[in-house]
Amino acid sequence: MRPFRTALRAAVIPAALIAGASFMRADPSDQQEIQSLRDQLQALSQQVKVLARQIEIKEEAAAAAPPTTPTITVNDKGLNVTSADGKSTFHLGGLVQFDSREYFGDSGTLATPGVTNNTFILRRARINADGTFNSIYSFQLVTEFGGGSLASTSGGNASNASAVSILDANLNIAPTKELQFKFGKFKSPVGLEFLQADSALLFVERSLVNNLVPQRDLGAQAWGVIDNGVLTYSVGLYGGVADLANTANVDFDNDKDGIVRVFAQPFVNDKDSALQGLGFGVSADVGRQKGVTPASTTTTYGVAQDAGLTAGYKTDGQQTFFKYGTAVQDGAVYRISPQAYYYNGPFSLLSEYVVSTVNVRNQALLANPPTKPSVELKNTAWEVQGGYVLTGENSTFGGVTPAEPFNWQKGTWGAWQVVARYAEQSIDKSAFPTFAATTTNAQAASAFGLGLNWYLSGSVRVATDYFQTSFTLPPGVASSATEILNHDEKALITRFQVSF
């Protein structure tokens, strides 16, 4: 349209100049005719101006009008589709993590009890889809194809490591940011580090604290974000799962867990404050569970129940250092976790503490009905971890994005980050020997880790971590029948990751 408007002006201006020159040379007898011609040219010029303005108005309206076709983008964030009106979105992404694990000082044979040999493992291989409809309704669907991350179900029986599983499948309804409702299967809002995305962790594996928090569960929760993040809360009712366990896709028992979490970031909206990246809060989980031993398929008191005991607590190197014996959960369960983090430019710090309490009975001594009260066991864990981005990029709870992705030809090297962590976990001494064998379990573990993360781009990362875990055996035990507990676990894990 603009070339047409320019052509009109180009035609009118020379005509006006010619008319003016003719008027200066004309005879008096022709002046009346020339004046008439000039009036016509002036009228034409005015019409052209009106037409040009009408065209400009149409162009401005077209620019302001919403697009009539959806927007499709493909980048390091996956496949993203946004509707023409911007109210609906769809994202298709994935996560692949390939690990190399080396253990120093192991026997190198399959015959040694409890020893994990050096190995390669496809830790995670996921496809995830999420999106929104009409700016109010959103969904999430995450499927797992990898063989290294299938934690046990609440029944304690890990499914076939090669099977496909559904990690997340939920619907969120958001009338407002301050009041939202989520239904389905999703992460239990207890552990701070567990709520962090698998692709954004400082280390390749979560700390010992993760052993004492529930993983993914079926439930319904109300939650919201107040004052642009100053306060985030969630309160919900869940099926209830054991420590370090994921739920199955059904929940048959009557017992449920109630979970409340409140997390504050008082300075999040103050961009000039050094405390903008400070966040702290607490989560609490209260419920009641009955169950059978993790390896059992029998019923308790004649009624099939979900098991409430962990299938085993793991080290940073993912070796089991504690597992209940012939014990059954029967009674109250509660967890409480104060937690905090701080991010300031390239610096990051995260810490949390967890108390997990269960009531158990020895299954071999069960009567119907039971004649002895259950025993309360209180297990605890804490951790502190920090990192610093050597290349200066900001570190956030959502991870690190390099300012200049790795490019050999351009001489750019992405972002580099050093990380450190220390954690401890203790098992209630009352667990031994009635509920856990003293000869095959540790009573406590302490672990430190050092690592180096290389972010080649927003989606590609290489991480190398060294973990060393020390064990405390139950009182009176000088040597364990589980080989890895007789010396420190020393593990070097290297991960190649792509997430989008």
Secondary structure, DSSP 8 states (H G I E B T S, - for coil): -HHHHHHHHHHHHHHHHHHHHHHHH--GGGHHHHHHHHHHHHHHHHHHHHHHHHHHHHHHHHHHS--SS-EEEEETTEEEEE-TTSS-EEEEEEEEEEEEEEEET---STTSTT----EEEEEEEEEEEEEEETTTEEEEEEEE--SS-----TTS----TTS-EEEEEEEEE-SSSSSEEEEEEEE-S--HHHHS-GGG-SSSS--GGGGGS--EEEEEEEEEEEGGGTEEEEEEEE----TT----S---SS--EEEEEEEE-TTTT-TT-TTTTEEEEEEEEEEEEE---TT----BTTB-----S-S-EE-TTS-EEE---SEEEEEEEEEEEEEEEEEETTEEEEEEEEEEEEEEEEGGG--SS--S--EEEEEEEEEEEEEEETT---EETTEE--SS--BTTTTB--EEEEEEEEEEEE--GGGTTTTS-TTT--SEEEEEEEEEEEE-SSSEEEEEEEEEEEEE--TT-SS-SSGGGGS-EEEEEEEEEEE-
